[in-house]
Amino acid sequence: MSAALRLTEQYFAYSNKSNLAQVAQLLSESSSYYSVNLGFFVGKKDIMAMQTAFHSQYQTVQWTIEQLAEIKPNVVEIEFSFDGRLQDGTESKRQGREHILIYGSLIQHITVS
């Protein structure tokens, strides 16, 4: 397994545990993040503020990797499903696609659609 695939799996494992300190260690200071639902976030500080706000809305979160492929060197494509329980007990389920770009052994960019 390539380093990019291992890093991607770590990112999902830490996210599933809401271990945001570990997620932050996978990002560079200049990382960027784009989600069709949430918009653009530039820099580790901005991304982690968004991640903190997102995770605080949920009692539980679970991203399941349905498909994982390195489509180019250091570019990983993930098909995922998400199951979460909001603080009010409402269930949230969705599927999506994520692209993660690795540079210098860190996540440089994430796109979620």
C-alpha positions as protocol buffer text, in pm:
chain_id: "A"
residue {
  index: 1
  type: MET
  ca { x: 0 y: 0 z: 0 }
}
residue {
  index: 2
  type: SER
  ca { x: 132 y: 342 z: -91 }
}
residue {
  index: 3
  type: ALA
  ca { x: 207 y: 616 z: 162 }
}
residue {
  index: 4
  type: ALA
  ca { x: -78 y: 826 z: 17 }
}
residue {
  index: 5
  type: LEU
  ca { x: -330 y: 545 z: 74 }
}
residue {
  index: 6
  type: ARG
  ca { x: -202 y: 486 z: 429 }
}
residue {
  index: 7
  type: LEU
  ca { x: -228 y: 857 z: 509 }
}
residue {
  index: 8
  type: THR
  ca { x: -583 y: 865 z: 372 }
}
residue {
  index: 9
  type: GLU
  ca { x: -683 y: 566 z: 585 }
}
residue {
  index: 10
  type: GLN
  ca { x: -531 y: 738 z: 891 }
}
residue {
  index: 11
  type: TYR
  ca { x: -732 y: 1052 z: 815 }
}
residue {
  index: 12
  type: PHE
  ca { x: -1057 y: 853 z: 807 }
}
residue {
  index: 13
  type: ALA
  ca { x: -967 y: 653 z: 1120 }
}
residue {
  index: 14
  type: TYR
  ca { x: -890 y: 970 z: 1318 }
}
residue {
  index: 15
  type: SER
  ca { x: -1206 y: 1138 z: 1185 }
}
residue {
  index: 16
  type: ASN
  ca { x: -1417 y: 839 z: 1294 }
}
residue {
  index: 17
  type: LYS
  ca { x: -1279 y: 879 z: 1646 }
}
residue {
  index: 18
  type: SER
  ca { x: -1325 y: 1260 z: 1630 }
}
residue {
  index: 19
  type: ASN
  ca { x: -955 y: 1276 z: 1716 }
}
residue {
  index: 20
  type: LEU
  ca { x: -905 y: 1624 z: 1577 }
}
residue {
  index: 21
  type: ALA
  ca { x: -557 y: 1666 z: 1726 }
}
residue {
  index: 22
  type: GLN
  ca { x: -441 y: 1371 z: 1517 }
}
residue {
  index: 23
  type: VAL
  ca { x: -628 y: 1499 z: 1207 }
}
residue {
  index: 24
  type: ALA
  ca { x: -448 y: 1833 z: 1245 }
}
residue {
  index: 25
  type: GLN
  ca { x: -110 y: 1656 z: 1241 }
}
residue {
  index: 26
  type: LEU
  ca { x: -191 y: 1519 z: 894 }
}
residue {
  index: 27
  type: LEU
  ca { x: -240 y: 1868 z: 746 }
}
residue {
  index: 28
  type: SER
  ca { x: 18 y: 2121 z: 634 }
}
residue {
  index: 29
  type: GLU
  ca { x: -14 y: 2484 z: 740 }
}
residue {
  index: 30
  type: SER
  ca { x: -114 y: 2567 z: 381 }
}
residue {
  index: 31
  type: SER
  ca { x: -369 y: 2287 z: 334 }
}
residue {
  index: 32
  type: SER
  ca { x: -701 y: 2367 z: 174 }
}
residue {
  index: 33
  type: TYR
  ca { x: -1043 y: 2204 z: 193 }
}
residue {
  index: 34
  type: TYR
  ca { x: -1351 y: 2234 z: -26 }
}
residue {
  index: 35
  type: SER
  ca { x: -1693 y: 2081 z: 29 }
}
residue {
  index: 36
  type: VAL
  ca { x: -1998 y: 2139 z: -189 }
}
residue {
  index: 37
  type: ASN
  ca { x: -2196 y: 2168 z: 136 }
}
residue {
  index: 38
  type: LEU
  ca { x: -1956 y: 2380 z: 343 }
}
residue {
  index: 39
  type: GLY
  ca { x: -1748 y: 2580 z: 94 }
}
residue {
  index: 40
  type: PHE
  ca { x: -1377 y: 2667 z: 101 }
}
residue {
  index: 41
  type: PHE
  ca { x: -1136 y: 2660 z: 395 }
}
residue {
  index: 42
  type: VAL
  ca { x: -774 y: 2770 z: 358 }
}
residue {
  index: 43
  type: GLY
  ca { x: -501 y: 2688 z: 607 }
}
residue {
  index: 44
  type: LYS
  ca { x: -484 y: 2432 z: 887 }
}
residue {
  index: 45
  type: LYS
  ca { x: -635 y: 2673 z: 1143 }
}
residue {
  index: 46
  type: ASP
  ca { x: -944 y: 2741 z: 926 }
}
residue {
  index: 47
  type: ILE
  ca { x: -989 y: 2373 z: 839 }
}
residue {
  index: 48
  type: MET
  ca { x: -962 y: 2264 z: 1201 }
}
residue {
  index: 49
  type: ALA
  ca { x: -1213 y: 2530 z: 1313 }
}
residue {
  index: 50
  type: MET
  ca { x: -1457 y: 2388 z: 1056 }
}
residue {
  index: 51
  type: GLN
  ca { x: -1381 y: 2030 z: 1164 }
}
residue {
  index: 52
  type: THR
  ca { x: -1435 y: 2121 z: 1530 }
}
residue {
  index: 53
  type: ALA
  ca { x: -1770 y: 2286 z: 1453 }
}
residue {
  index: 54
  type: PHE
  ca { x: -1877 y: 1990 z: 1236 }
}
residue {
  index: 55
  type: HIS
  ca { x: -1786 y: 1721 z: 1490 }
}
residue {
  index: 56
  type: SER
  ca { x: -1948 y: 1912 z: 1777 }
}
residue {
  index: 57
  type: GLN
  ca { x: -2285 y: 1880 z: 1602 }
}
residue {
  index: 58
  type: TYR
  ca { x: -2275 y: 1501 z: 1639 }
}
residue {
  index: 59
  type: GLN
  ca { x: -2296 y: 1244 z: 1918 }
}
residue {
  index: 60
  type: THR
  ca { x: -2142 y: 986 z: 1683 }
}
residue {
  index: 61
  type: VAL
  ca { x: -1984 y: 989 z: 1338 }
}
residue {
  index: 62
  type: GLN
  ca { x: -1883 y: 703 z: 1111 }
}
residue {
  index: 63
  type: TRP
  ca { x: -1734 y: 735 z: 765 }
}
residue {
  index: 64
  type: THR
  ca { x: -1707 y: 403 z: 582 }
}
residue {
  index: 65
  type: ILE
  ca { x: -1469 y: 380 z: 288 }
}
residue {
  index: 66
  type: GLU
  ca { x: -1656 y: 199 z: 12 }
}
residue {
  index: 67
  type: GLN
  ca { x: -1382 y: 237 z: -251 }
}
residue {
  index: 68
  type: LEU
  ca { x: -1027 y: 366 z: -224 }
}
residue {
  index: 69
  type: ALA
  ca { x: -787 y: 422 z: -514 }
}
residue {
  index: 70
  type: GLU
  ca { x: -475 y: 622 z: -586 }
}
residue {
  index: 71
  type: ILE
  ca { x: -581 y: 761 z: -924 }
}
residue {
  index: 72
  type: LYS
  ca { x: -246 y: 938 z: -979 }
}
residue {
  index: 73
  type: PRO
  ca { x: 63 y: 945 z: -762 }
}
residue {
  index: 74
  type: ASN
  ca { x: -38 y: 1119 z: -436 }
}
residue {
  index: 75
  type: VAL
  ca { x: -399 y: 1175 z: -549 }
}
residue {
  index: 76
  type: VAL
  ca { x: -647 y: 951 z: -370 }
}
residue {
  index: 77
  type: GLU
  ca { x: -1014 y: 908 z: -460 }
}
residue {
  index: 78
  type: ILE
  ca { x: -1254 y: 776 z: -197 }
}
residue {
  index: 79
  type: GLU
  ca { x: -1617 y: 671 z: -227 }
}
residue {
  index: 80
  type: PHE
  ca { x: -1765 y: 686 z: 123 }
}
residue {
  index: 81
  type: SER
  ca { x: -2082 y: 656 z: 319 }
}
residue {
  index: 82
  type: PHE
  ca { x: -2145 y: 862 z: 631 }
}
residue {
  index: 83
  type: ASP
  ca { x: -2365 y: 774 z: 927 }
}
residue {
  index: 84
  type: GLY
  ca { x: -2396 y: 1014 z: 1215 }
}
residue {
  index: 85
  type: ARG
  ca { x: -2624 y: 1092 z: 1505 }
}
residue {
  index: 86
  type: LEU
  ca { x: -2676 y: 1461 z: 1567 }
}
residue {
  index: 87
  type: GLN
  ca { x: -2685 y: 1598 z: 1923 }
}
residue {
  index: 88
  type: ASP
  ca { x: -3068 y: 1598 z: 1913 }
}
residue {
  index: 89
  type: GLY
  ca { x: -3069 y: 1227 z: 1820 }
}
residue {
  index: 90
  type: THR
  ca { x: -3153 y: 1276 z: 1451 }
}
residue {
  index: 91
  type: GLU
  ca { x: -2976 y: 1035 z: 1218 }
}
residue {
  index: 92
  type: SER
  ca { x: -2774 y: 1173 z: 929 }
}
residue {
  index: 93
  type: LYS
  ca { x: -2682 y: 946 z: 637 }
}
residue {
  index: 94
  type: ARG
  ca { x: -2522 y: 1031 z: 306 }
}
residue {
  index: 95
  type: GLN
  ca { x: -2277 y: 911 z: 48 }
}
residue {
  index: 96
  type: GLY
  ca { x: -2008 y: 1104 z: -129 }
}
residue {
  index: 97
  type: ARG
  ca { x: -1678 y: 1119 z: -305 }
}
residue {
  index: 98
  type: GLU
  ca { x: -1362 y: 1269 z: -168 }
}
residue {
  index: 99
  type: HIS
  ca { x: -1031 y: 1352 z: -329 }
}
residue {
  index: 100
  type: ILE
  ca { x: -721 y: 1392 z: -115 }
}
residue {
  index: 101
  type: LEU
  ca { x: -397 y: 1535 z: -252 }
}
residue {
  index: 102
  type: ILE
  ca { x: -76 y: 1455 z: -67 }
}
residue {
  index: 103
  type: TYR
  ca { x: 237 y: 1669 z: -83 }
}
residue {
  index: 104
  type: GLY
  ca { x: 544 y: 1632 z: 134 }
}
residue {
  index: 105
  type: SER
  ca { x: 389 y: 1344 z: 331 }
}
residue {
  index: 106
  type: LEU
  ca { x: 96 y: 1562 z: 445 }
}
residue {
  index: 107
  type: ILE
  ca { x: -254 y: 1631 z: 318 }
}
residue {
  index: 108
  type: GLN
  ca { x: -237 y: 1939 z: 98 }
}
residue {
  index: 109
  type: HIS
  ca { x: -596 y: 1951 z: -28 }
}
residue {
  index: 110
  type: ILE
  ca { x: -931 y: 1777 z: 31 }
}
residue {
  index: 111
  type: THR
  ca { x: -1236 y: 1805 z: -194 }
}
residue {
  index: 112
  type: VAL
  ca { x: -1567 y: 1654 z: -83 }
}
residue {
  index: 113
  type: SER
  ca { x: -1861 y: 1617 z: -321 }
}
